[in-house]
Amino acid sequence: MKRNNAEQIGDVLRQFLRQQGLETPLNEYRLVDAWKDVVGPVITRYTTNLFIKNQVLYVSLSSSVIRQELMMGREMLIRNLNAQVGSQVIVNIVFR
């Protein structure tokens, strides 16, 4: 039997997540998880807390030098994190 209304499983899952309101929290989780891949292991060691609220990523760092360096490359970091997830999840980063 041949079906004409076949859909890709990935498209069906994305549609389901969007309908249930789970797409945004899933993308936020993926972005926080991608932090270590984007910034690398050295900066990850100085990262103490990450969370997203209202499309803003809050990052707590234990090194003021690294905080200052990341502030200068904030725009590129936002682009790289969003690209890693494949969606615009954050629009700003606040370093603490």
C-alpha angles and dihedrals in degrees: 000000000000120000122206098192098062116148133192113261091229091056092048092050093048090050091050093049091049092050092049093047093243100115096084096048090047092051091047090053091048091050094051089047091050092056093089092050095049100044099031134231098293096059091038089062090059093046111099104171137012129184139151125225125170093349092307121118112216114203124187114203130186094207122069091197093057090044090056093047092050091049090059092052096040097121094050091046091053091051093048094048093048090046090051090056095039095231139072101262101151133033099183143020125216116199117205 
